Amino acid sequence: MRTLRVIGIGTGNPEHLTLQAVRALADVDAVFALDKGVEKADLLALRRSICAEHIRKPYRFIAAEDPARDRRPADYGGAVEAWHAARADLLEGLIRDNLGAGEVGAFLVWGDPSLYDSTLRILERLRARGTLPFTCAVVPGITSVQALTAAHQILLNRIGADVAITTGRNLADGVLPADSTVVMLDGDPAFDHLDPELTIYWGAYLGSPDEILLAGRLGTVGPEIRRLRAEARARHGWIMDTYLLRRP
């Protein structure tokens, strides 16, 4: 039986690795990664450096090109379903061809495997197919939510108040679902449709040497966040950011 470990690695700081993650990496035989192209080569390089530091035996690093995805589909759910199916097909072949019986494979997941990451969902697909027997273990990691609140030195919630974690797509109507709302995966935050009296805590490249932070009244700092974001994307070729919105 093959063993697969899905290991959360935090948000860009190698020291985000927990002791549990370090132990889980030590005896890995093969690491699987999806290559997202030259623009995001930094993400693959970080995974390689983590492996080199913490795997204590000869291992294989298997990277394959991530299947293409329509970023502006008419049918969002259908596009994601097709993308996940293509990823499942790719990973099934990689695991079968590169991980033998009794060996341990690993996926190094940005942040935590439970939060806006498809790895566990895709492994569920493979398990349901029944064509590739494996056991699975999950190691939690530091999320961008934790990294954001720590960087700004704030609590995630106010006393007795609710919290929501959502995507930019789900804020199209301009209504926050909770007193404190964390927004992830917002490819182009406009802010114009939101209450300018909201307080925003924004961070990009959280935990890394390139970390950028800004906070304040949304109507005041929103344009500056958009400017900083555009400059950072042009400089790095990619951006990964998160923000928290809090009602007045």
Secondary structure, DSSP 8 states (H G I E B T S, - for coil): -EEEEEEE-BSS-GGG--HHHHHHHHT-SEEEEEE--GGGHHHHHHHHHHHHHH--S--EEEEEE-----SS-SSHHHHHHHHHHHHHHHHHHHHHHH--TT-EEEEEESB-TTSS--HHHHHHHHHHHTSS-EEEEEE----HHHHHHHHHT--SS-TT--EEEEEGGGGTT---SSSEEEEE--SS---TTS-TTSEEEEEESTTSTT-EEEEEEHHHHHHHHHHHHHHHHHHHS---EEEEEE--
